[in-house]
Amino acid sequence: MNTKKEKKCFIRLKIRTKNQEPRIKNQESRTKNQEPRTKNQESRAKIKDRRTKSEKLKTKNSEP
């Protein structure tokens, strides 16, 4: 039979490995979540470009 100390260590190790699993899953989901963010940033940049184009047109039209 295992001694009390050995049992405690084994239980601690078990708990540690269980706690590490969700961390890895979280990291994977974070990398997945970062992909749509970059797409959003691209679309935002496009919208900004459109705004600047419309502003440029307004300034051209206002000039005689």
N, CA, C and O atoms as a Maestro MAE file, in Angstrom:
{
 s_m_m2io_version
 :::
 2.0.0
}

f_m_ct {
 s_m_title
 :::
 protein
 m_atom[256] {
  # First column is atom index #
  i_m_mmod_type
  r_m_x_coord
  r_m_y_coord
  r_m_z_coord
  i_m_residue_number
  s_m_chain_name
  s_m_pdb_residue_name
  s_m_pdb_atom_name
  i_m_atomic_number
  :::
  1 25 0.833 -1.206 0.000 1 A "MET " " N  " 7
  2 3 0.000 0.000 0.000 1 A "MET " " CA " 6
  3 2 0.871 1.262 0.000 1 A "MET " " C  " 6
  4 15 1.986 1.279 0.521 1 A "MET " " O  " 8
  5 25 0.322 2.300 -0.597 2 A "ASN " " N  " 7
  6 3 1.030 3.574 -0.603 2 A "ASN " " CA " 6
  7 2 0.946 4.235 0.764 2 A "ASN " " C  " 6
  8 15 -0.020 4.071 1.509 2 A "ASN " " O  " 8
  9 25 1.987 4.978 1.057 3 A "THR " " N  " 7
  10 3 1.946 5.728 2.317 3 A "THR " " CA " 6
  11 2 1.061 6.949 2.126 3 A "THR " " C  " 6
  12 15 0.685 7.271 0.999 3 A "THR " " O  " 8
  13 25 0.728 7.626 3.208 4 A "LYS " " N  " 7
  14 3 -0.143 8.798 3.127 4 A "LYS " " CA " 6
  15 2 0.482 9.883 2.263 4 A "LYS " " C  " 6
  16 15 -0.202 10.513 1.456 4 A "LYS " " O  " 8
  17 25 1.798 10.104 2.433 5 A "LYS " " N  " 7
  18 3 2.486 11.147 1.669 5 A "LYS " " CA " 6
  19 2 2.424 10.855 0.178 5 A "LYS " " C  " 6
  20 15 2.146 11.748 -0.623 5 A "LYS " " O  " 8
  21 25 2.678 9.621 -0.190 6 A "GLU " " N  " 7
  22 3 2.650 9.245 -1.609 6 A "GLU " " CA " 6
  23 2 1.260 9.472 -2.186 6 A "GLU " " C  " 6
  24 15 1.119 9.961 -3.306 6 A "GLU " " O  " 8
  25 25 0.235 9.116 -1.418 7 A "LYS " " N  " 7
  26 3 -1.139 9.309 -1.888 7 A "LYS " " CA " 6
  27 2 -1.413 10.786 -2.122 7 A "LYS " " C  " 6
  28 15 -1.982 11.159 -3.148 7 A "LYS " " O  " 8
  29 25 -1.012 11.630 -1.174 8 A "LYS " " N  " 7
  30 3 -1.245 13.073 -1.300 8 A "LYS " " CA " 6
  31 2 -0.566 13.613 -2.556 8 A "LYS " " C  " 6
  32 15 -1.160 14.385 -3.309 8 A "LYS " " O  " 8
  33 25 0.679 13.203 -2.775 9 A "CYS " " N  " 7
  34 3 1.412 13.671 -3.952 9 A "CYS " " CA " 6
  35 2 0.704 13.241 -5.231 9 A "CYS " " C  " 6
  36 15 0.588 14.020 -6.177 9 A "CYS " " O  " 8
  37 25 0.237 12.013 -5.254 10 A "PHE " " N  " 7
  38 3 -0.436 11.498 -6.440 10 A "PHE " " CA " 6
  39 2 -1.707 12.298 -6.718 10 A "PHE " " C  " 6
  40 15 -2.000 12.644 -7.862 10 A "PHE " " O  " 8
  41 25 -2.455 12.585 -5.654 11 A "ILE " " N  " 7
  42 3 -3.692 13.357 -5.803 11 A "ILE " " CA " 6
  43 2 -3.365 14.757 -6.321 11 A "ILE " " C  " 6
  44 15 -4.053 15.281 -7.197 11 A "ILE " " O  " 8
  45 25 -2.312 15.352 -5.771 12 A "ARG " " N  " 7
  46 3 -1.915 16.693 -6.223 12 A "ARG " " CA " 6
  47 2 -1.557 16.682 -7.698 12 A "ARG " " C  " 6
  48 15 -1.950 17.576 -8.448 12 A "ARG " " O  " 8
  49 25 -0.818 15.675 -8.107 13 A "LEU " " N  " 7
  50 3 -0.429 15.566 -9.514 13 A "LEU " " CA " 6
  51 2 -1.659 15.428 -10.395 13 A "LEU " " C  " 6
  52 15 -1.751 16.041 -11.459 13 A "LEU " " O  " 8
  53 25 -2.595 14.620 -9.941 14 A "LYS " " N  " 7
  54 3 -3.830 14.427 -10.708 14 A "LYS " " CA " 6
  55 2 -4.546 15.757 -10.890 14 A "LYS " " C  " 6
  56 15 -4.982 16.100 -11.989 14 A "LYS " " O  " 8
  57 25 -4.659 16.501 -9.791 15 A "ILE " " N  " 7
  58 3 -5.354 17.790 -9.831 15 A "ILE " " CA " 6
  59 2 -4.633 18.738 -10.779 15 A "ILE " " C  " 6
  60 15 -5.272 19.450 -11.555 15 A "ILE " " O  " 8
  61 25 -3.300 18.750 -10.720 16 A "ARG " " N  " 7
  62 3 -2.530 19.636 -11.597 16 A "ARG " " CA " 6
  63 2 -2.787 19.334 -13.062 16 A "ARG " " C  " 6
  64 15 -3.000 20.247 -13.860 16 A "ARG " " O  " 8
  65 25 -2.769 18.063 -13.416 17 A "THR " " N  " 7
  66 3 -2.969 17.706 -14.822 17 A "THR " " CA " 6
  67 2 -4.387 18.062 -15.257 17 A "THR " " C  " 6
  68 15 -4.601 18.470 -16.399 17 A "THR " " O  " 8
  69 25 -5.352 17.909 -14.358 18 A "LYS " " N  " 7
  70 3 -6.733 18.275 -14.696 18 A "LYS " " CA " 6
  71 2 -6.842 19.772 -14.915 18 A "LYS " " C  " 6
  72 15 -7.543 20.226 -15.820 18 A "LYS " " O  " 8
  73 25 -6.146 20.539 -14.082 19 A "ASN " " N  " 7
  74 3 -6.216 21.996 -14.195 19 A "ASN " " CA " 6
  75 2 -5.515 22.512 -15.447 19 A "ASN " " C  " 6
  76 15 -5.867 23.574 -15.960 19 A "ASN " " O  " 8
  77 25 -4.540 21.779 -15.935 20 A "GLN " " N  " 7
  78 3 -3.813 22.236 -17.118 20 A "GLN " " CA " 6
  79 2 -4.617 22.027 -18.396 20 A "GLN " " C  " 6
  80 15 -4.430 22.765 -19.363 20 A "GLN " " O  " 8
  81 25 -5.495 21.050 -18.420 21 A "GLU " " N  " 7
  82 3 -6.267 20.769 -19.634 21 A "GLU " " CA " 6
  83 2 -7.118 21.953 -20.083 21 A "GLU " " C  " 6
  84 15 -7.050 22.326 -21.254 21 A "GLU " " O  " 8
  85 25 -7.923 22.565 -19.200 22 A "PRO " " N  " 7
  86 3 -8.723 23.696 -19.668 22 A "PRO " " CA " 6
  87 2 -7.876 24.863 -20.153 22 A "PRO " " C  " 6
  88 15 -8.289 25.597 -21.052 22 A "PRO " " O  " 8
  89 25 -6.698 25.041 -19.569 23 A "ARG " " N  " 7
  90 3 -5.822 26.121 -20.034 23 A "ARG " " CA " 6
  91 2 -5.459 25.935 -21.492 23 A "ARG " " C  " 6
  92 15 -5.501 26.882 -22.278 23 A "ARG " " O  " 8
  93 25 -5.107 24.725 -21.848 24 A "ILE " " N  " 7
  94 3 -4.744 24.434 -23.236 24 A "ILE " " CA " 6
  95 2 -5.939 24.685 -24.150 24 A "ILE " " C  " 6
  96 15 -5.792 25.263 -25.226 24 A "ILE " " O  " 8
  97 25 -7.127 24.248 -23.717 25 A "LYS " " N  " 7
  98 3 -8.339 24.470 -24.508 25 A "LYS " " CA " 6
  99 2 -8.595 25.956 -24.686 25 A "LYS " " C  " 6
  100 15 -8.962 26.399 -25.774 25 A "LYS " " O  " 8
  101 25 -8.401 26.739 -23.609 26 A "ASN " " N  " 7
  102 3 -8.603 28.180 -23.685 26 A "ASN " " CA " 6
  103 2 -7.652 28.812 -24.685 26 A "ASN " " C  " 6
  104 15 -8.040 29.699 -25.446 26 A "ASN " " O  " 8
  105 25 -6.400 28.354 -24.685 27 A "GLN " " N  " 7
  106 3 -5.435 28.909 -25.624 27 A "GLN " " CA " 6
  107 2 -5.853 28.620 -27.059 27 A "GLN " " C  " 6
  108 15 -5.719 29.477 -27.933 27 A "GLN " " O  " 8
  109 25 -6.360 27.409 -27.305 28 A "GLU " " N  " 7
  110 3 -6.813 27.066 -28.655 28 A "GLU " " CA " 6
  111 2 -7.982 27.951 -29.064 28 A "GLU " " C  " 6
  112 15 -8.025 28.450 -30.189 28 A "GLU " " O  " 8
  113 25 -8.931 28.146 -28.150 29 A "SER " " N  " 7
  114 3 -10.097 28.961 -28.487 29 A "SER " " CA " 6
  115 2 -9.686 30.416 -28.699 29 A "SER " " C  " 6
  116 15 -10.275 31.112 -29.526 29 A "SER " " O  " 8
  117 25 -8.682 30.878 -27.958 30 A "ARG " " N  " 7
  118 3 -8.219 32.246 -28.153 30 A "ARG " " CA " 6
  119 2 -7.646 32.432 -29.544 30 A "ARG " " C  " 6
  120 15 -7.898 33.445 -30.196 30 A "ARG " " O  " 8
  121 25 -6.872 31.451 -30.001 31 A "THR " " N  " 7
  122 3 -6.294 31.574 -31.340 31 A "THR " " CA " 6
  123 2 -7.403 31.555 -32.387 31 A "THR " " C  " 6
  124 15 -7.312 32.253 -33.397 31 A "THR " " O  " 8
  125 25 -8.451 30.761 -32.152 32 A "LYS " " N  " 7
  126 3 -9.582 30.734 -33.079 32 A "LYS " " CA " 6
  127 2 -10.313 32.068 -33.058 32 A "LYS " " C  " 6
  128 15 -10.749 32.560 -34.099 32 A "LYS " " O  " 8
  129 25 -10.447 32.652 -31.870 33 A "ASN " " N  " 7
  130 3 -11.168 33.912 -31.734 33 A "ASN " " CA " 6
  131 2 -10.413 35.084 -32.341 33 A "ASN " " C  " 6
  132 15 -11.018 36.099 -32.686 33 A "ASN " " O  " 8
  133 25 -9.113 34.957 -32.472 34 A "GLN " " N  " 7
  134 3 -8.344 36.059 -33.020 34 A "GLN " " CA " 6
  135 2 -8.531 36.197 -34.522 34 A "GLN " " C  " 6
  136 15 -8.352 37.288 -35.064 34 A "GLN " " O  " 8
  137 25 -8.885 35.120 -35.203 35 A "GLU " " N  " 7
  138 3 -9.055 35.183 -36.653 35 A "GLU " " CA " 6
  139 2 -10.176 36.131 -37.079 35 A "GLU " " C  " 6
  140 15 -9.944 36.982 -37.938 35 A "GLU " " O  " 8
  141 25 -11.384 36.020 -36.513 36 A "PRO " " N  " 7
  142 3 -12.421 36.966 -36.929 36 A "PRO " " CA " 6
  143 2 -12.090 38.406 -36.578 36 A "PRO " " C  " 6
  144 15 -12.540 39.327 -37.260 36 A "PRO " " O  " 8
  145 25 -11.306 38.614 -35.520 37 A "ARG " " N  " 7
  146 3 -10.918 39.974 -35.163 37 A "ARG " " CA " 6
  147 2 -10.131 40.612 -36.284 37 A "ARG " " C  " 6
  148 15 -10.349 41.778 -36.612 37 A "ARG " " O  " 8
  149 25 -9.219 39.862 -36.876 38 A "THR " " N  " 7
  150 3 -8.416 40.427 -37.954 38 A "THR " " CA " 6
  151 2 -9.315 40.762 -39.146 38 A "THR " " C  " 6
  152 15 -9.103 41.767 -39.825 38 A "THR " " O  " 8
  153 25 -10.314 39.922 -39.394 39 A "LYS " " N  " 7
  154 3 -11.263 40.203 -40.476 39 A "LYS " " CA " 6
  155 2 -12.020 41.486 -40.178 39 A "LYS " " C  " 6
  156 15 -12.226 42.315 -41.065 39 A "LYS " " O  " 8
  157 25 -12.436 41.650 -38.915 40 A "ASN " " N  " 7
  158 3 -13.139 42.866 -38.524 40 A "ASN " " CA " 6
  159 2 -12.254 44.090 -38.720 40 A "ASN " " C  " 6
  160 15 -12.717 45.134 -39.180 40 A "ASN " " O  " 8
  161 25 -10.995 43.958 -38.375 41 A "GLN " " N  " 7
  162 3 -10.074 45.081 -38.533 41 A "GLN " " CA " 6
  163 2 -9.922 45.443 -40.001 41 A "GLN " " C  " 6
  164 15 -9.837 46.621 -40.348 41 A "GLN " " O  " 8
  165 25 -9.888 44.432 -40.866 42 A "GLU " " N  " 7
  166 3 -9.779 44.694 -42.305 42 A "GLU " " CA " 6
  167 2 -11.009 45.447 -42.792 42 A "GLU " " C  " 6
  168 15 -10.894 46.413 -43.546 42 A "GLU " " O  " 8
  169 25 -12.192 45.000 -42.358 43 A "SER " " N  " 7
  170 3 -13.419 45.658 -42.799 43 A "SER " " CA " 6
  171 2 -13.483 47.087 -42.265 43 A "SER " " C  " 6
  172 15 -13.955 47.993 -42.952 43 A "SER " " O  " 8
  173 25 -13.004 47.283 -41.030 44 A "ARG " " N  " 7
  174 3 -12.978 48.637 -40.475 44 A "ARG " " CA " 6
  175 2 -12.070 49.534 -41.289 44 A "ARG " " C  " 6
  176 15 -12.383 50.698 -41.537 44 A "ARG " " O  " 8
  177 25 -10.932 48.975 -41.704 45 A "ALA " " N  " 7
  178 3 -9.998 49.751 -42.513 45 A "ALA " " CA " 6
  179 2 -10.648 50.131 -43.841 45 A "ALA " " C  " 6
  180 15 -10.468 51.247 -44.327 45 A "ALA " " O  " 8
  181 25 -11.408 49.197 -44.429 46 A "LYS " " N  " 7
  182 3 -12.102 49.481 -45.686 46 A "LYS " " CA " 6
  183 2 -13.121 50.599 -45.488 46 A "LYS " " C  " 6
  184 15 -13.231 51.499 -46.320 46 A "LYS " " O  " 8
  185 25 -13.863 50.539 -44.388 47 A "ILE " " N  " 7
  186 3 -14.867 51.572 -44.106 47 A "ILE " " CA " 6
  187 2 -14.185 52.927 -43.972 47 A "ILE " " C  " 6
  188 15 -14.686 53.932 -44.476 47 A "ILE " " O  " 8
  189 25 -13.037 52.954 -43.289 48 A "LYS " " N  " 7
  190 3 -12.303 54.205 -43.145 48 A "LYS " " CA " 6
  191 2 -11.876 54.723 -44.504 48 A "LYS " " C  " 6
  192 15 -11.945 55.925 -44.762 48 A "LYS " " O  " 8
  193 25 -11.432 53.822 -45.382 49 A "ASP " " N  " 7
  194 3 -11.031 54.226 -46.728 49 A "ASP " " CA " 6
  195 2 -12.219 54.845 -47.461 49 A "ASP " " C  " 6
  196 15 -12.078 55.867 -48.133 49 A "ASP " " O  " 8
  197 25 -13.385 54.223 -47.329 50 A "ARG " " N  " 7
  198 3 -14.589 54.753 -47.976 50 A "ARG " " CA " 6
  199 2 -14.893 56.159 -47.469 50 A "ARG " " C  " 6
  200 15 -15.228 57.054 -48.245 50 A "ARG " " O  " 8
  201 25 -14.769 56.339 -46.150 51 A "ARG " " N  " 7
  202 3 -15.039 57.647 -45.564 51 A "ARG " " CA " 6
  203 2 -14.093 58.686 -46.133 51 A "ARG " " C  " 6
  204 15 -14.507 59.785 -46.504 51 A "ARG " " O  " 8
  205 25 -12.827 58.333 -46.199 52 A "THR " " N  " 7
  206 3 -11.851 59.294 -46.705 52 A "THR " " CA " 6
  207 2 -12.140 59.605 -48.173 52 A "THR " " C  " 6
  208 15 -11.991 60.751 -48.597 52 A "THR " " O  " 8
  209 25 -12.547 58.609 -48.952 53 A "LYS " " N  " 7
  210 3 -12.873 58.834 -50.363 53 A "LYS " " CA " 6
  211 2 -14.043 59.798 -50.479 53 A "LYS " " C  " 6
  212 15 -14.013 60.727 -51.286 53 A "LYS " " O  " 8
  213 25 -15.079 59.574 -49.667 54 A "SER " " N  " 7
  214 3 -16.252 60.449 -49.737 54 A "SER " " CA " 6
  215 2 -15.881 61.863 -49.306 54 A "SER " " C  " 6
  216 15 -16.373 62.837 -49.876 54 A "SER " " O  " 8
  217 25 -15.020 61.976 -48.306 55 A "GLU " " N  " 7
  218 3 -14.580 63.306 -47.861 55 A "GLU " " CA " 6
  219 2 -13.797 63.997 -48.973 55 A "GLU " " C  " 6
  220 15 -13.944 65.199 -49.193 55 A "GLU " " O  " 8
  221 25 -12.962 63.224 -49.674 56 A "LYS " " N  " 7
  222 3 -12.183 63.788 -50.775 56 A "LYS " " CA " 6
  223 2 -13.116 64.289 -51.875 56 A "LYS " " C  " 6
  224 15 -12.906 65.365 -52.437 56 A "LYS " " O  " 8
  225 25 -14.143 63.505 -52.175 57 A "LEU " " N  " 7
  226 3 -15.095 63.906 -53.206 57 A "LEU " " CA " 6
  227 2 -15.817 65.187 -52.794 57 A "LEU " " C  " 6
  228 15 -16.033 66.079 -53.615 57 A "LEU " " O  " 8
  229 25 -16.185 65.270 -51.527 58 A "LYS " " N  " 7
  230 3 -16.874 66.469 -51.030 58 A "LYS " " CA " 6
  231 2 -15.996 67.695 -51.209 58 A "LYS " " C  " 6
  232 15 -16.468 68.744 -51.648 58 A "LYS " " O  " 8
  233 25 -14.728 67.567 -50.873 59 A "THR " " N  " 7
  234 3 -13.825 68.717 -51.000 59 A "THR " " CA " 6
  235 2 -13.635 69.085 -52.477 59 A "THR " " C  " 6
  236 15 -13.547 70.267 -52.807 59 A "THR " " O  " 8
  237 25 -13.571 68.089 -53.367 60 A "LYS " " N  " 7
  238 3 -13.425 68.362 -54.800 60 A "LYS " " CA " 6
  239 2 -14.669 69.075 -55.337 60 A "LYS " " C  " 6
  240 15 -14.565 70.003 -56.139 60 A "LYS " " O  " 8
  241 25 -15.847 68.631 -54.883 61 A "ASN " " N  " 7
  242 3 -17.092 69.214 -55.364 61 A "ASN " " CA " 6
  243 2 -17.280 70.639 -54.845 61 A "ASN " " C  " 6
  244 15 -17.863 71.477 -55.532 61 A "ASN " " O  " 8
  245 25 -16.799 70.911 -53.661 62 A "SER " " N  " 7
  246 3 -16.989 72.248 -53.088 62 A "SER " " CA " 6
  247 2 -16.076 73.282 -53.746 62 A "SER " " C  " 6
  248 15 -16.387 74.473 -53.780 62 A "SER " " O  " 8
  249 25 -14.929 72.799 -54.273 63 A "GLU " " N  " 7
  250 3 -14.021 73.742 -54.935 63 A "GLU " " CA " 6
  251 2 -14.596 74.162 -56.286 63 A "GLU " " C  " 6
  252 15 -15.164 73.336 -57.000 63 A "GLU " " O  " 8
  253 25 -14.454 75.436 -56.640 64 A "PRO " " N  " 7
  254 3 -15.003 75.912 -57.931 64 A "PRO " " CA " 6
  255 2 -14.169 75.458 -59.130 64 A "PRO " " C  " 6
  256 15 -14.503 75.778 -60.271 64 A "PRO " " O  " 8
  :::
 }
 m_bond[255] {
  # First column is bond index #
  i_m_from
  i_m_to
  i_m_order
  :::
  1 1 2 1
  2 2 3 1
  3 3 4 2
  4 3 5 1
  5 5 6 1
  6 6 7 1
  7 7 8 2
  8 7 9 1
  9 9 10 1
  10 10 11 1
  11 11 12 2
  12 11 13 1
  13 13 14 1
  14 14 15 1
  15 15 16 2
  16 15 17 1
  17 17 18 1
  18 18 19 1
  19 19 20 2
  20 19 21 1
  21 21 22 1
  22 22 23 1
  23 23 24 2
  24 23 25 1
  25 25 26 1
  26 26 27 1
  27 27 28 2
  28 27 29 1
  29 29 30 1
  30 30 31 1
  31 31 32 2
  32 31 33 1
  33 33 34 1
  34 34 35 1
  35 35 36 2
  36 35 37 1
  37 37 38 1
  38 38 39 1
  39 39 40 2
  40 39 41 1
  41 41 42 1
  42 42 43 1
  43 43 44 2
  44 43 45 1
  45 45 46 1
  46 46 47 1
  47 47 48 2
  48 47 49 1
  49 49 50 1
  50 50 51 1
  51 51 52 2
  52 51 53 1
  53 53 54 1
  54 54 55 1
  55 55 56 2
  56 55 57 1
  57 57 58 1
  58 58 59 1
  59 59 60 2
  60 59 61 1
  61 61 62 1
  62 62 63 1
  63 63 64 2
  64 63 65 1
  65 65 66 1
  66 66 67 1
  67 67 68 2
  68 67 69 1
  69 69 70 1
  70 70 71 1
  71 71 72 2
  72 71 73 1
  73 73 74 1
  74 74 75 1
  75 75 76 2
  76 75 77 1
  77 77 78 1
  78 78 79 1
  79 79 80 2
  80 79 81 1
  81 81 82 1
  82 82 83 1
  83 83 84 2
  84 83 85 1
  85 85 86 1
  86 86 87 1
  87 87 88 2
  88 87 89 1
  89 89 90 1
  90 90 91 1
  91 91 92 2
  92 91 93 1
  93 93 94 1
  94 94 95 1
  95 95 96 2
  96 95 97 1
  97 97 98 1
  98 98 99 1
  99 99 100 2
  100 99 101 1
  101 101 102 1
  102 102 103 1
  103 103 104 2
  104 103 105 1
  105 105 106 1
  106 106 107 1
  107 107 108 2
  108 107 109 1
  109 109 110 1
  110 110 111 1
  111 111 112 2
  112 111 113 1
  113 113 114 1
  114 114 115 1
  115 115 116 2
  116 115 117 1
  117 117 118 1
  118 118 119 1
  119 119 120 2
  120 119 121 1
  121 121 122 1
  122 122 123 1
  123 123 124 2
  124 123 125 1
  125 125 126 1
  126 126 127 1
  127 127 128 2
  128 127 129 1
  129 129 130 1
  130 130 131 1
  131 131 132 2
  132 131 133 1
  133 133 134 1
  134 134 135 1
  135 135 136 2
  136 135 137 1
  137 137 138 1
  138 138 139 1
  139 139 140 2
  140 139 141 1
  141 141 142 1
  142 142 143 1
  143 143 144 2
  144 143 145 1
  145 145 146 1
  146 146 147 1
  147 147 148 2
  148 147 149 1
  149 149 150 1
  150 150 151 1
  151 151 152 2
  152 151 153 1
  153 153 154 1
  154 154 155 1
  155 155 156 2
  156 155 157 1
  157 157 158 1
  158 158 159 1
  159 159 160 2
  160 159 161 1
  161 161 162 1
  162 162 163 1
  163 163 164 2
  164 163 165 1
  165 165 166 1
  166 166 167 1
  167 167 168 2
  168 167 169 1
  169 169 170 1
  170 170 171 1
  171 171 172 2
  172 171 173 1
  173 173 174 1
  174 174 175 1
  175 175 176 2
  176 175 177 1
  177 177 178 1
  178 178 179 1
  179 179 180 2
  180 179 181 1
  181 181 182 1
  182 182 183 1
  183 183 184 2
  184 183 185 1
  185 185 186 1
  186 186 187 1
  187 187 188 2
  188 187 189 1
  189 189 190 1
  190 190 191 1
  191 191 192 2
  192 191 193 1
  193 193 194 1
  194 194 195 1
  195 195 196 2
  196 195 197 1
  197 197 198 1
  198 198 199 1
  199 199 200 2
  200 199 201 1
  201 201 202 1
  202 202 203 1
  203 203 204 2
  204 203 205 1
  205 205 206 1
  206 206 207 1
  207 207 208 2
  208 207 209 1
  209 209 210 1
  210 210 211 1
  211 211 212 2
  212 211 213 1
  213 213 214 1
  214 214 215 1
  215 215 216 2
  216 215 217 1
  217 217 218 1
  218 218 219 1
  219 219 220 2
  220 219 221 1
  221 221 222 1
  222 222 223 1
  223 223 224 2
  224 223 225 1
  225 225 226 1
  226 226 227 1
  227 227 228 2
  228 227 229 1
  229 229 230 1
  230 230 231 1
  231 231 232 2
  232 231 233 1
  233 233 234 1
  234 234 235 1
  235 235 236 2
  236 235 237 1
  237 237 238 1
  238 238 239 1
  239 239 240 2
  240 239 241 1
  241 241 242 1
  242 242 243 1
  243 243 244 2
  244 243 245 1
  245 245 246 1
  246 246 247 1
  247 247 248 2
  248 247 249 1
  249 249 250 1
  250 250 251 1
  251 251 252 2
  252 251 253 1
  253 253 254 1
  254 254 255 1
  255 255 256 2
  :::
 }
}
